Amino acid sequence: MGGNSPCASCKLLRRRCTKDCTFAPYFPSDDPQKFAIVHKVFGASNVSKMLQEIPVQQRADAVSSLVYEANARVRDPVYGCVGAISYLQNQVSDLQMQLAVAQAEILCIQMQHDPVVMPTPDIIHSDQKSYFLQNELNQYLNFGSSTNVIHDSLKRENIFGHDMVS
């Protein structure tokens, strides 16, 4: 940056900020924490090398990614961004399961209100037909525990007898 106000990196590293400073456009002096965390995780030398290898038009995005990864590494030193991604993927999976359960419950309620007439042999009288249909429908669409039916149907066993999906 040069002149009166050194960039955050030069300020932290206690060096003179030149007008061709690699860090100056991406680590302004008014946000010193941004460079401090990147420096703590990656080191100033490594960040400088990375920025010099990247085309100028992509450097701002690279710095943004470095800042995000550094923050993730500070929060979770072992997994970093991968831990955050895994957590979000698990949330998506859980929400998809909840959506499937809700859709199945809606379907069950719709089936309860508008029962589907199943073909039956002609020898059954009309009173017996309605009784048969109602009992069969209630047996297969156990309304009180529709979520259990869905969860149980999603469990699969492999050839060793262990659950593959729980």
Salt bridges, closest charged atoms under 4 A:
GLU69 OE2 - ARG73 NE 3.00
